[in-house]
């Protein structure tokens, strides 16, 4: 089955007959048998779910491969209490593009979860929403 007819089959659960085939009375149109076509159509309808599941499986495998490719260079980092960290500025409204996207260094006060920290400013004031 050609790629276009596979896509058509996944969408419409049937094989394609082009208008050109009807106009020029191709052998495919001449050899059409209603009983055999109904049988074939019933087989296609029965196998449509399997084909859709197979396409979904292939899509999931592709996504896993992409995730593996992009995650291979990620190195997890952990911070300890009293480490200095920078915080990205969330609201960049009114800021020039050449300004640093980072706020001043903060001190890790408490590790709450893996990858989540409570921060304080150097004078000991807590940073909201850290």
N, CA, C and O atoms as a printed pandas DataFrame, in Angstrom:
     atom_number atom_name residue_name chain_id  residue_number  x_coord  y_coord  z_coord
0              1         N          UNK        A               1    0.834   -1.166    0.000
1              2        CA          UNK        A               1    0.000    0.000    0.000
2              3         C          UNK        A               1    0.888    1.241    0.000
3              4         O          UNK        A               1    1.839    1.314    0.777
4              5         N          UNK        A               2    0.598    2.199   -0.843
5              6        CA          UNK        A               2    1.367    3.433   -0.893
6              7         C          UNK        A               2    1.098    4.253    0.364
7              8         O          UNK        A               2    0.119    4.033    1.078
8              9         N          UNK        A               3    1.998    5.207    0.613
9             10        CA          UNK        A               3    1.887    5.997    1.839
10            11         C          UNK        A               3    0.576    6.782    1.882
11            12         O          UNK        A               3   -0.081    6.823    2.922
12            13         N          UNK        A               4    0.185    7.406    0.763
13            14        CA          UNK        A               4   -1.047    8.191    0.750
14            15         C          UNK        A               4   -2.260    7.306    1.011
15            16         O          UNK        A               4   -3.165    7.706    1.743
16            17         N          UNK        A               5   -2.294    6.122    0.431
17            18        CA          UNK        A               5   -3.457    5.262    0.648
18            19         C          UNK        A               5   -3.469    4.713    2.079
19            20         O          UNK        A               5   -4.543    4.421    2.605
20            21         N          UNK        A               6   -2.286    4.565    2.732
21            22        CA          UNK        A               6   -2.260    4.156    4.133
22            23         C          UNK        A               6   -2.873    5.247    5.008
23            24         O          UNK        A               6   -3.635    4.958    5.931
24            25         N          UNK        A               7   -2.534    6.494    4.712
25            26        CA          UNK        A               7   -3.101    7.598    5.479
26            27         C          UNK        A               7   -4.608    7.655    5.248
27            28         O          UNK        A               7   -5.378    7.840    6.190
28            29         N          UNK        A               8   -5.022    7.496    4.003
29            30        CA          UNK        A               8   -6.452    7.491    3.686
30            31         C          UNK        A               8   -7.145    6.369    4.439
31            32         O          UNK        A               8   -8.235    6.557    4.980
32            33         N          UNK        A               9   -6.509    5.194    4.475
33            34        CA          UNK        A               9   -7.095    4.042    5.162
34            35         C          UNK        A               9   -7.238    4.327    6.651
35            36         O          UNK        A               9   -8.256    3.977    7.249
36            37         N          UNK        A              10   -6.218    4.965    7.271
37            38        CA          UNK        A              10   -6.300    5.272    8.693
38            39         C          UNK        A              10   -7.407    6.280    8.987
39            40         O          UNK        A              10   -8.032    6.231   10.046
40            41         N          UNK        A              11   -7.649    7.194    8.047
41            42        CA          UNK        A              11   -8.669    8.209    8.278
42            43         C          UNK        A              11  -10.055    7.692    7.932
43            44         O          UNK        A              11  -10.990    7.846    8.717
44            45         N          UNK        A              12  -10.195    7.079    6.761
45            46        CA          UNK        A              12  -11.512    6.704    6.262
46            47         C          UNK        A              12  -11.791    5.211    6.316
47            48         O          UNK        A              12  -12.887    4.787    5.948
48            49         N          UNK        A              13  -10.846    4.402    6.759
49            50        CA          UNK        A              13  -10.973    2.955    6.884
50            51         C          UNK        A              13  -11.378    2.335    5.543
51            52         O          UNK        A              13  -12.275    1.493    5.496
52            53         N          UNK        A              14  -10.730    2.743    4.468
53            54        CA          UNK        A              14  -11.019    2.193    3.154
54            55         C          UNK        A              14   -9.859    2.504    2.225
55            56         O          UNK        A              14   -9.037    3.374    2.512
56            57         N          UNK        A              15   -9.796    1.787    1.109
57            58        CA          UNK        A              15   -8.764    2.019    0.115
58            59         C          UNK        A              15   -9.245    3.072   -0.879
59            60         O          UNK        A              15  -10.442    3.344   -0.969
60            61         N          UNK        A              16   -8.321    3.659   -1.617
61            62        CA          UNK        A              16   -8.609    4.791   -2.483
62            63         C          UNK        A              16   -8.913    4.333   -3.906
63            64         O          UNK        A              16   -8.242    3.448   -4.436
64            65         N          UNK        A              17   -9.938    4.946   -4.526
65            66        CA          UNK        A              17  -10.164    4.820   -5.966
66            67         C          UNK        A              17  -10.131    6.234   -6.510
67            68         O          UNK        A              17  -10.956    7.066   -6.133
68            69         N          UNK        A              18   -9.192    6.508   -7.389
69            70        CA          UNK        A              18   -9.014    7.853   -7.911
70            71         C          UNK        A              18  -10.047    8.155   -8.995
71            72         O          UNK        A              18  -10.498    7.241   -9.686
72            73         N          UNK        A              19  -10.422    9.406   -9.151
73            74        CA          UNK        A              19  -11.356    9.773  -10.218
74            75         C          UNK        A              19  -10.831    9.424  -11.608
75            76         O          UNK        A              19  -11.612    9.118  -12.509
76            77         N          UNK        A              20   -9.524    9.470  -11.783
77            78        CA          UNK        A              20   -8.931    9.108  -13.076
78            79         C          UNK        A              20   -9.232    7.654  -13.406
79            80         O          UNK        A              20   -9.478    7.320  -14.565
80            81         N          UNK        A              21   -9.214    6.776  -12.387
81            82        CA          UNK        A              21   -9.539    5.366  -12.608
82            83         C          UNK        A              21  -10.968    5.216  -13.112
83            84         O          UNK        A              21  -11.238    4.370  -13.965
84            85         N          UNK        A              22  -11.882    6.026  -12.595
85            86        CA          UNK        A              22  -13.273    5.952  -13.039
86            87         C          UNK        A              22  -13.443    6.502  -14.458
87            88         O          UNK        A              22  -14.183    5.939  -15.265
88            89         N          UNK        A              23  -12.756    7.598  -14.748
89            90        CA          UNK        A              23  -12.879    8.218  -16.071
90            91         C          UNK        A              23  -12.343    7.306  -17.170
91            92         O          UNK        A              23  -12.989    7.131  -18.203
92            93         N          UNK        A              24  -11.179    6.733  -16.952
93            94        CA          UNK        A              24  -10.525    5.915  -17.982
94            95         C          UNK        A              24  -10.884    4.442  -17.867
95            96         O          UNK        A              24  -10.362    3.614  -18.613
96            97         N          UNK        A              25  -11.772    4.112  -16.939
97            98        CA          UNK        A              25  -12.241    2.730  -16.785
98            99         C          UNK        A              25  -11.064    1.758  -16.655
99           100         O          UNK        A              25  -10.887    0.857  -17.475
100          101         N          UNK        A              26  -10.281    1.960  -15.625
101          102        CA          UNK        A              26   -9.084    1.141  -15.416
102          103         C          UNK        A              26   -9.461   -0.304  -15.080
103          104         O          UNK        A              26  -10.617   -0.613  -14.789
104          105         N          UNK        A              27   -8.464   -1.168  -15.130
105          106        CA          UNK        A              27   -8.702   -2.593  -14.855
106          107         C          UNK        A              27   -9.209   -2.789  -13.427
107          108         O          UNK        A              27   -9.957   -3.726  -13.150
108          109         N          UNK        A              28   -8.810   -1.930  -12.554
109          110        CA          UNK        A              28   -9.268   -2.021  -11.168
110          111         C          UNK        A              28  -10.783   -1.807  -11.086
111          112         O          UNK        A              28  -11.463   -2.482  -10.312
112          113         N          UNK        A              29  -11.306   -0.881  -11.871
113          114        CA          UNK        A              29  -12.744   -0.612  -11.886
114          115         C          UNK        A              29  -13.472   -1.730  -12.627
115          116         O          UNK        A              29  -14.559   -2.135  -12.213
116          117         N          UNK        A              30  -12.893   -2.234  -13.713
117          118        CA          UNK        A              30  -13.530   -3.299  -14.507
118          119         C          UNK        A              30  -13.644   -4.595  -13.713
119          120         O          UNK        A              30  -14.626   -5.324  -13.856
120          121         N          UNK        A              31  -12.658   -4.887  -12.886
121          122        CA          UNK        A              31  -12.641   -6.154  -12.154
122          123         C          UNK        A              31  -13.343   -6.057  -10.796
123          124         O          UNK        A              31  -13.227   -6.962   -9.970
124          125         N          UNK        A              32  -14.055   -4.981  -10.574
125          126        CA          UNK        A              32  -14.753   -4.774   -9.302
126          127         C          UNK        A              32  -15.877   -5.795   -9.148
127          128         O          UNK        A              32  -16.702   -5.958  -10.047
128          129         N          UNK        A              33  -15.905   -6.475   -8.013
129          130        CA          UNK        A              33  -16.931   -7.463   -7.700
130          131         C          UNK        A              33  -17.556   -7.039   -6.373
131          132         O          UNK        A              33  -16.855   -6.946   -5.365
132          133         N          UNK        A              34  -18.837   -6.786   -6.361
133          134        CA          UNK        A              34  -19.522   -6.258   -5.176
134          135         C          UNK        A              34  -19.384   -7.179   -3.965
135          136         O          UNK        A              34  -19.081   -6.706   -2.870
136          137         N          UNK        A              35  -19.597   -8.474   -4.137
137          138        CA          UNK        A              35  -19.516   -9.419   -3.014
138          139         C          UNK        A              35  -18.113   -9.486   -2.437
139          140         O          UNK        A              35  -17.920   -9.463   -1.222
140          141         N          UNK        A              36  -17.136   -9.571   -3.333
141          142        CA          UNK        A              36  -15.739   -9.625   -2.885
142          143         C          UNK        A              36  -15.339   -8.301   -2.222
143          144         O          UNK        A              36  -14.592   -8.299   -1.244
144          145         N          UNK        A              37  -15.832   -7.184   -2.748
145          146        CA          UNK        A              37  -15.525   -5.876   -2.171
146          147         C          UNK        A              37  -16.116   -5.753   -0.767
147          148         O          UNK        A              37  -15.477   -5.210    0.133
148          149         N          UNK        A              38  -17.342   -6.260   -0.582
149          150        CA          UNK        A              38  -17.949   -6.213    0.748
150          151         C          UNK        A              38  -17.164   -7.047    1.756
151          152         O          UNK        A              38  -16.979   -6.638    2.903
152          153         N          UNK        A              39  -16.703   -8.219    1.319
153          154        CA          UNK        A              39  -15.877   -9.074    2.187
154          155         C          UNK        A              39  -14.578   -8.376    2.555
155          156         O          UNK        A              39  -14.173   -8.355    3.717
156          157         N          UNK        A              40  -13.937   -7.808    1.548
157          158        CA          UNK        A              40  -12.664   -7.109    1.781
158          159         C          UNK        A              40  -12.881   -5.915    2.699
159          160         O          UNK        A              40  -12.077   -5.650    3.594
160          161         N          UNK        A              41  -13.964   -5.205    2.471
161          162        CA          UNK        A              41  -14.265   -4.045    3.314
162          163         C          UNK        A              41  -14.483   -4.456    4.765
163          164         O          UNK        A              41  -14.032   -3.770    5.682
164          165         N          UNK        A              42  -15.173   -5.572    4.974
165          166        CA          UNK        A              42  -15.391   -6.050    6.344
166          167         C          UNK        A              42  -14.064   -6.433    6.992
167          168         O          UNK        A              42  -13.856   -6.168    8.176
168          169         N          UNK        A              43  -13.163   -7.054    6.228
169          170        CA          UNK        A              43  -11.830   -7.373    6.762
170          171         C          UNK        A              43  -11.067   -6.107    7.108
171          172         O          UNK        A              43  -10.398   -6.041    8.139
172          173         N          UNK        A              44  -11.169   -5.094    6.239
173          174        CA          UNK        A              44  -10.492   -3.828    6.516
174          175         C          UNK        A              44  -11.050   -3.160    7.763
175          176         O          UNK        A              44  -10.292   -2.616    8.567
176          177         N          UNK        A              45  -12.353   -3.196    7.931
177          178        CA          UNK        A              45  -12.972   -2.603    9.122
178          179         C          UNK        A              45  -12.530   -3.353   10.371
179          180         O          UNK        A              45  -12.269   -2.740   11.406
180          181         N          UNK        A              46  -12.445   -4.673   10.278
181          182        CA          UNK        A              46  -12.012   -5.468   11.431
182          183         C          UNK        A              46  -10.551   -5.197   11.786
183          184         O          UNK        A              46  -10.183   -5.218   12.960
184          185         N          UNK        A              47   -9.722   -4.944   10.783
185          186        CA          UNK        A              47   -8.293   -4.740   11.040
186          187         C          UNK        A              47   -7.950   -3.262   11.251
187          188         O          UNK        A              47   -6.797   -2.940   11.538
188          189         N          UNK        A              48   -8.917   -2.367   11.117
189          190        CA          UNK        A              48   -8.642   -0.933   11.263
190          191         C          UNK        A              48   -8.115   -0.606   12.657
191          192         O          UNK        A              48   -7.180    0.182   12.795
192          193         N          UNK        A              49   -8.700   -1.199   13.678
193          194        CA          UNK        A              49   -8.266   -0.925   15.051
194          195         C          UNK        A              49   -6.822   -1.372   15.256
195          196         O          UNK        A              49   -6.038   -0.675   15.899
196          197         N          UNK        A              50   -6.469   -2.549   14.703
197          198        CA          UNK        A              50   -5.086   -3.035   14.815
198          199         C          UNK        A              50   -4.117   -2.089   14.115
199          200         O          UNK        A              50   -3.028   -1.823   14.622
200          201         N          UNK        A              51   -4.509   -1.588   12.964
201          202        CA          UNK        A              51   -3.633   -0.684   12.211
202          203         C          UNK        A              51   -3.473    0.636   12.960
203          204         O          UNK        A              51   -2.375    1.192   13.008
204          205         N          UNK        A              52   -4.544    1.135   13.537
205          206        CA          UNK        A              52   -4.464    2.374   14.311
206          207         C          UNK        A              52   -3.592    2.188   15.546
207          208         O          UNK        A              52   -2.806    3.073   15.885
208          209         N          UNK        A              53   -3.721    1.052   16.221
209          210        CA          UNK        A              53   -2.881    0.782   17.394
210          211         C          UNK        A              53   -1.419    0.652   17.000
211          212         O          UNK        A              53   -0.534    1.105   17.726
212          213         N          UNK        A              54   -1.160    0.032   15.848
213          214        CA          UNK        A              54    0.209   -0.094   15.359
214          215         C          UNK        A              54    0.799    1.280   15.059
215          216         O          UNK        A              54    1.956    1.537   15.391
216          217         N          UNK        A              55    0.015    2.172   14.431
217          218        CA          UNK        A              55    0.481    3.530   14.157
218          219         C          UNK        A              55    0.757    4.276   15.460
219          220         O          UNK        A              55    1.741    5.009   15.557
220          221         N          UNK        A              56   -0.094    4.096   16.448
221          222        CA          UNK        A              56    0.100    4.736   17.749
222          223         C          UNK        A              56    1.365    4.219   18.423
223          224         O          UNK        A              56    2.108    4.985   19.037
224          225         N          UNK        A              57    1.604    2.916   18.306
225          226        CA          UNK        A              57    2.815    2.312   18.869
226          227         C          UNK        A              57    4.063    2.877   18.187
227          228         O          UNK        A              57    5.037    3.205   18.864
228          229         N          UNK        A              58    4.048    2.992   16.871
229          230        CA          UNK        A              58    5.186    3.548   16.138
230          231         C          UNK        A              58    5.425    5.005   16.535
231          232         O          UNK        A              58    6.570    5.436   16.671
232          233         N          UNK        A              59    4.348    5.754   16.718
233          234        CA          UNK        A              59    4.461    7.152   17.137
234          235         C          UNK        A              59    5.093    7.246   18.525
235          236         O          UNK        A              59    5.952    8.095   18.761
236          237         N          UNK        A              60    4.668    6.374   19.443
237          238        CA          UNK        A              60    5.229    6.377   20.803
238          239         C          UNK        A              60    6.708    6.026   20.772
239          240         O          UNK        A              60    7.503    6.622   21.498
240          241         N          UNK        A              61    7.088    5.052   19.929
241          242        CA          UNK        A              61    8.510    4.697   19.803
242          243         C          UNK        A              61    9.325    5.864   19.271
243          244         O          UNK        A              61   10.444    6.102   19.725
244          245         N          UNK        A              62    8.767    6.590   18.312
245          246        CA          UNK        A              62    9.453    7.754   17.755
246          247         C          UNK        A              62    9.647    8.821   18.830
247          248         O          UNK        A              62   10.728    9.399   18.941
248          249         N          UNK        A              63    8.610    9.085   19.620
249          250        CA          UNK        A              63    8.719   10.071   20.692
250          251         C          UNK        A              63    9.744    9.659   21.742
251          252         O          UNK        A              63   10.487   10.498   22.250
252          253         N          UNK        A              64    9.785    8.370   22.068
253          254        CA          UNK        A              64   10.773    7.893   23.042
254          255         C          UNK        A              64   12.187    8.066   22.498
255          256         O          UNK        A              64   13.096    8.437   23.241
256          257         N          UNK        A              65   12.378    7.802   21.212
257          258        CA          UNK        A              65   13.691    8.002   20.599
258          259         C          UNK        A              65   14.106    9.462   20.636
259          260         O          UNK        A              65   15.263    9.769   20.925
260          261         N          UNK        A              66   13.175   10.367   20.346
261          262        CA          UNK        A              66   13.483   11.800   20.416
262          263         C          UNK        A              66   13.826   12.214   21.839
263          264         O          UNK        A              66   14.768   12.974   22.062
264          265         N          UNK        A              67   13.056   11.708   22.805
265          266        CA          UNK        A              67   13.321   12.054   24.201
266          267         C          UNK        A              67   14.697   11.535   24.627
267          268         O          UNK        A              67   15.442   12.238   25.310
268          269         N          UNK        A              68   15.030   10.319   24.229
269          270        CA          UNK        A              68   16.339    9.764   24.550
270          271         C          UNK        A              68   17.451   10.606   23.930
271          272         O          UNK        A              68   18.481   10.843   24.561
272          273         N          UNK        A              69   17.242   11.056   22.695
273          274        CA          UNK        A              69   18.256   11.858   22.003
274          275         C          UNK        A              69   18.491   13.179   22.724
275          276         O          UNK        A              69   19.640   13.579   22.915
276          277         N          UNK        A              70   17.418   13.865   23.127
277          278        CA          UNK        A              70   17.580   15.161   23.773
278          279         C          UNK        A              70   18.002   15.046   25.228
279          280         O          UNK        A              70   18.627   15.964   25.758
280          281         N          UNK        A              71   17.677   13.946   25.883
281          282        CA          UNK        A              71   18.022   13.789   27.290
282          283         C          UNK        A              71   19.430   13.252   27.520
283          284         O          UNK        A              71   19.895   13.226   28.659
284          285         N          UNK        A              72   20.116   12.824   26.465
285          286        CA          UNK        A              72   21.425   12.213   26.688
286          287         C          UNK        A              72   22.468   13.221   27.161
287          288         O          UNK        A              72   23.472   12.827   27.755
288          289         N          UNK        A              73   22.253   14.521   26.909
289          290        CA          UNK        A              73   23.216   15.536   27.333
290          291         C          UNK        A              73   22.811   16.248   28.614
291          292         O          UNK        A              73   23.503   17.165   29.055
292          293         N          UNK        A              74   21.708   15.842   29.214
293          294        CA          UNK        A              74   21.249   16.476   30.448
294          295         C          UNK        A              74   22.001   15.864   31.623
295          296         O          UNK        A              74   22.043   14.646   31.793
296          297         N          UNK        A              75   22.591   16.738   32.426
297          298        CA          UNK        A              75   23.291   16.274   33.624
298          299         C          UNK        A              75   22.571   16.839   34.844
299          300         O          UNK        A              75   22.531   18.055   35.028
300          301         N          UNK        A              76   22.009   15.980   35.668
301          302        CA          UNK        A              76   21.311   16.501   36.852
302          303         C          UNK        A              76   22.302   17.135   37.824
303          304         O          UNK        A              76   23.401   16.623   38.035
304          305         N          UNK        A              77   21.900   18.237   38.401
305          306        CA          UNK        A              77   22.747   18.924   39.368
306          307         C          UNK        A              77   21.972   19.096   40.663
307          308         O          UNK        A              77   20.763   19.327   40.659
308          309         N          UNK        A              78   22.676   18.981   41.745
309          310        CA          UNK        A              78   22.040   19.179   43.048
310          311         C          UNK        A              78   22.722   20.341   43.746
311          312         O          UNK        A              78   23.921   20.570   43.585
312          313         N          UNK        A              79   21.943   21.060   44.516
313          314        CA          UNK        A              79   22.474   22.172   45.290
314          315         C          UNK        A              79   22.372   21.831   46.767
315          316         O          UNK        A              79   21.433   21.167   47.207
316          317         N          UNK        A              80   23.338   22.292   47.507
317          318        CA          UNK        A              80   23.361   22.089   48.949
318          319         C          UNK        A              80   22.976   23.402   49.627
319          320         O          UNK        A              80   22.994   24.465   49.006
320          321         N          UNK        A              81   22.632   23.312   50.895
321          322        CA          UNK        A              81   22.326   24.505   51.681
322          323         C          UNK        A              81   23.568   25.393   51.696
323          324         O          UNK        A              81   24.689   24.898   51.817
324          325         N          UNK        A              82   23.367   26.703   51.572
325          326        CA          UNK        A              82   24.390   27.752   51.531
326          327         C          UNK        A              82   25.080   27.875   50.160
327          328         O          UNK        A              82   26.045   28.630   50.043
328          329         N          UNK        A              83   24.624   27.168   49.136
329          330        CA          UNK        A              83   25.144   27.377   47.780
330          331         C          UNK        A              83   24.550   28.661   47.214
331          332         O          UNK        A              83   23.422   29.032   47.538
332          333         N          UNK        A              84   25.322   29.332   46.368
333          334        CA          UNK        A              84   24.836   30.525   45.690
334          335         C          UNK        A              84   24.241   30.114   44.345
335          336         O          UNK        A              84   24.839   29.337   43.601
336          337         N          UNK        A              85   23.069   30.638   44.047
337          338        CA          UNK        A              85   22.401   30.325   42.783
338          339         C          UNK        A              85   21.874   31.615   42.159
339          340         O          UNK        A              85   21.678   32.618   42.845
340          341         N          UNK        A              86   21.651   31.569   40.846
341          342        CA          UNK        A              86   21.020   32.672   40.132
342          343         C          UNK        A              86   19.590   32.276   39.813
343          344         O          UNK        A              86   19.290   31.098   39.617
344          345         N          UNK        A              87   18.710   33.265   39.762
345          346        CA          UNK        A              87   17.303   33.019   39.462
346          347         C          UNK        A              87   16.968   33.762   38.169
347          348         O          UNK        A              87   17.291   34.940   38.016
348          349         N          UNK        A              88   16.316   33.058   37.240
349          350        CA          UNK        A              88   15.945   33.674   35.968
350          351         C          UNK        A              88   14.824   34.688   36.198
351          352         O          UNK        A              88   13.887   34.427   36.952
352          353         N          UNK        A              89   14.926   35.829   35.553
353          354        CA          UNK        A              89   13.898   36.865   35.650
354          355         C          UNK        A              89   12.714   36.433   34.800
355          356         O          UNK        A              89   12.849   36.259   33.589
356          357         N          UNK        A              90   11.547   36.259   35.428
357          358        CA          UNK        A              90   10.365   35.778   34.721
358          359         C          UNK        A              90    9.704   36.885   33.907
359          360         O          UNK        A              90    9.337   36.665   32.752
360          361         N          UNK        A              91    9.549   38.059   34.485
361          362        CA          UNK        A              91    8.885   39.159   33.801
362          363         C          UNK        A              91    9.948   40.043   33.145
363          364         O          UNK        A              91   10.637   40.800   33.828
364          365         N          UNK        A              92   10.076   39.944   31.834
365          366        CA          UNK        A              92   11.112   40.692   31.112
366          367         C          UNK        A              92   10.540   41.953   30.473
367          368         O          UNK        A              92   11.188   42.568   29.626
368          369         N          UNK        A              93    9.345   42.337   30.867
369          370        CA          UNK        A              93    8.689   43.507   30.315
370          371         C          UNK        A              93    9.486   44.765   30.678
371          372         O          UNK        A              93    9.799   44.993   31.847
372          373         N          UNK        A              94    9.804   45.561   29.685
373          374        CA          UNK        A              94   10.542   46.796   29.916
374          375         C          UNK        A              94   12.037   46.611   30.075
375          376         O          UNK        A              94   12.740   47.566   30.407
376          377         N          UNK        A              95   12.536   45.417   29.849
377          378        CA          UNK        A              95   13.975   45.157   29.980
378          379         C          UNK        A              95   14.612   45.124   28.600
379          380         O          UNK        A              95   14.008   44.639   27.643
380          381         N          UNK        A              96   15.815   45.632   28.498
381          382        CA          UNK        A              96   16.560   45.655   27.244
382          383         C          UNK        A              96   17.103   44.266   26.957
383          384         O          UNK        A              96   17.421   43.521   27.884
384          385         N          UNK        A              97   17.214   43.910   25.690
385          386        CA          UNK        A              97   17.644   42.557   25.351
386          387         C          UNK        A              97   19.103   42.272   25.718
387          388         O          UNK        A              97   19.492   41.108   25.809
388          389         N          UNK        A              98   19.901   43.292   25.925
389          390        CA          UNK        A              98   21.296   43.077   26.292
390          391         C          UNK        A              98   21.499   42.937   27.801
391          392         O          UNK        A              98   22.596   42.604   28.249
392          393         N          UNK        A              99   20.453   43.189   28.582
393          394        CA          UNK        A              99   20.562   43.018   30.025
394          395         C          UNK        A              99   20.571   41.536   30.384
395          396         O          UNK        A              99   20.025   40.715   29.646
396          397         N          UNK        A             100   21.169   41.200   31.478
397          398        CA          UNK        A             100   21.244   39.810   31.919
398          399         C          UNK        A             100   19.858   39.268   32.260
399          400         O          UNK        A             100   19.064   39.965   32.892
400          401         N          UNK        A             101   19.557   38.041   31.853
401          402        CA          UNK        A             101   18.257   37.454   32.201
402          403         C          UNK        A             101   18.231   36.872   33.611
403          404         O          UNK        A             101   17.249   36.236   33.994
404          405         N          UNK        A             102   19.294   37.077   34.390
405          406        CA          UNK        A             102   19.400   36.488   35.721
406          407         C          UNK        A             102   19.350   37.562   36.793
407          408         O          UNK        A             102   19.861   38.667   36.612
408          409         N          UNK        A             103   18.723   37.220   37.914
409          410        CA          UNK        A             103   18.718   38.111   39.072
410          411         C          UNK        A             103   19.978   37.838   39.887
411          412         O          UNK        A             103   20.692   36.860   39.666
412          413         N          UNK        A             104   20.223   38.739   40.840
413          414        CA          UNK        A             104   21.410   38.632   41.689
414          415         C          UNK        A             104   21.490   37.262   42.351
415          416         O          UNK        A             104   20.487   36.556   42.447
416          417         N          UNK        A             105   22.683   36.886   42.806
417          418        CA          UNK        A             105   22.806   35.571   43.445
418          419         C          UNK        A             105   21.999   35.484   44.737
419          420         O          UNK        A             105   21.930   36.425   45.528
420          421         N          UNK        A             106   21.398   34.324   44.913
421          422        CA          UNK        A             106   20.634   34.019   46.116
422          423         C          UNK        A             106   21.301   32.851   46.824
423          424         O          UNK        A             106   22.109   32.130   46.238
424          425         N          UNK        A             107   20.954   32.676   48.079
425          426        CA          UNK        A             107   21.528   31.590   48.882
426          427         C          UNK        A             107   20.457   30.521   49.068
427          428         O          UNK        A             107   19.313   30.833   49.399
428          429         N          UNK        A             108   20.832   29.251   48.853
429          430        CA          UNK        A             108   19.901   28.145   49.082
430          431         C          UNK        A             108   19.744   28.001   50.589
431          432         O          UNK        A             108   20.709   27.715   51.299
432          433         N          UNK        A             109   18.508   28.202   51.075
433          434        CA          UNK        A             109   18.227   28.143   52.512
434          435         C          UNK        A             109   17.779   26.744   52.919
435          436         O          UNK        A             109   18.160   26.247   53.979
436          437         N          UNK        A             110   16.965   26.109   52.069
437          438        CA          UNK        A             110   16.411   24.807   52.416
438          439         C          UNK        A             110   16.120   24.040   51.134
439          440         O          UNK        A             110   15.602   24.609   50.173
440          441         N          UNK        A             111   16.450   22.748   51.113
441          442        CA          UNK        A             111   16.115   21.875   49.992
442          443         C          UNK        A             111   14.798   21.202   50.340
443          444         O          UNK        A             111   14.732   20.398   51.271
444          445         N          UNK        A             112   13.730   21.535   49.578
445          446        CA          UNK        A             112   12.407   21.014   49.914
446          447         C          UNK        A             112   12.103   19.706   49.193
447          448         O          UNK        A             112   11.576   18.781   49.811
448          449         N          UNK        A             113   12.412   19.603   47.925
449          450        CA          UNK        A             113   12.232   18.387   47.136
450          451         C          UNK        A             113   13.409   18.299   46.191
451          452         O          UNK        A             113   14.223   19.220   46.124
452          453         N          UNK        A             114   13.510   17.196   45.458
453          454        CA          UNK        A             114   14.605   17.140   44.501
454          455         C          UNK        A             114   14.343   18.166   43.413
455          456         O          UNK        A             114   13.323   18.093   42.728
456          457         N          UNK        A             115   15.255   19.127   43.244
457          458        CA          UNK        A             115   15.110   20.172   42.249
458          459         C          UNK        A             115   14.301   21.359   42.711
459          460         O          UNK        A             115   14.028   22.255   41.912
460          461         N          UNK        A             116   13.899   21.401   43.993
461          462        CA          UNK        A             116   13.106   22.509   44.517
462          463         C          UNK        A             116   13.794   23.042   45.769
463          464         O          UNK        A             116   14.213   22.277   46.638
464          465         N          UNK        A             117   13.902   24.381   45.845
465          466        CA          UNK        A             117   14.665   24.988   46.924
466          467         C          UNK        A             117   13.966   26.232   47.434
467          468         O          UNK        A             117   13.225   26.887   46.702
468          469         N          UNK        A             118   14.210   26.553   48.703
469          470        CA          UNK        A             118   13.813   27.835   49.250
470          471         C          UNK        A             118   15.052   28.710   49.261
471          472         O          UNK        A             118   16.123   28.297   49.707
472          473         N          UNK        A             119   14.884   29.945   48.755
473          474        CA          UNK        A             119   16.014   30.855   48.624
474          475         C          UNK        A             119   15.880   32.017   49.583
475          476         O          UNK        A             119   14.776   32.399   49.970
476          477         N          UNK        A             120   17.025   32.580   49.963
477          478        CA          UNK        A             120   17.042   33.803   50.768
478          479         C          UNK        A             120   18.021   34.773   50.124
479          480         O          UNK        A             120   18.920   34.382   49.379
480          481         N          UNK        A             121   17.818   36.072   50.439
481          482        CA          UNK        A             121   18.757   37.104   49.991
482          483         C          UNK        A             121   19.920   37.112   50.984
483          484         O          UNK        A             121   19.810   36.552   52.075
484          485         N          UNK        A             122   21.012   37.733   50.614
485          486        CA          UNK        A             122   22.210   37.732   51.462
486          487         C          UNK        A             122   21.956   38.251   52.869
487          488         O          UNK        A             122   22.617   37.821   53.814
488          489         N          UNK        A             123   20.994   39.180   53.023
489          490        CA          UNK        A             123   20.733   39.703   54.370
490          491         C          UNK        A             123   19.770   38.826   55.171
491          492         O          UNK        A             123   19.449   39.163   56.310
492          493         N          UNK        A             124   19.295   37.698   54.600
493          494        CA          UNK        A             124   18.477   36.728   55.332
494          495         C          UNK        A             124   16.994   36.794   55.052
495          496         O          UNK        A             124   16.236   35.985   55.588
496          497         N          UNK        A             125   16.553   37.728   54.232
497          498        CA          UNK        A             125   15.124   37.826   53.897
498          499         C          UNK        A             125   14.757   36.724   52.911
499          500         O          UNK        A             125   15.501   36.480   51.961
500          501         N          UNK        A             126   13.607   36.042   53.120
501          502        CA          UNK        A             126   13.226   34.969   52.167
502          503         C          UNK        A             126   12.772   35.560   50.841
503          504         O          UNK        A             126   12.227   36.662   50.780
504          505         N          UNK        A             127   13.013   34.796   49.783
505          506        CA          UNK        A             127   12.593   35.197   48.432
506          507         C          UNK        A             127   11.221   34.580   48.190
507          508         O          UNK        A             127   11.073   33.362   48.295
508          509         N          UNK        A             128   10.203   35.399   47.864
509          510        CA          UNK        A             128    8.876   34.829   47.611
510          511         C          UNK        A             128    8.863   34.006   46.320
511          512         O          UNK        A             128    9.563   34.326   45.360
512          513         N          UNK        A             129    8.066   32.957   46.315
513          514        CA          UNK        A             129    7.890   32.079   45.144
514          515         C          UNK        A             129    9.182   31.480   44.647
515          516         O          UNK        A             129    9.402   31.386   43.439
516          517         N          UNK        A             130   10.040   31.072   45.564
517          518        CA          UNK        A             130   11.294   30.454   45.126
518          519         C          UNK        A             130   11.186   28.945   45.168
519          520         O          UNK        A             130   12.145   28.248   44.834
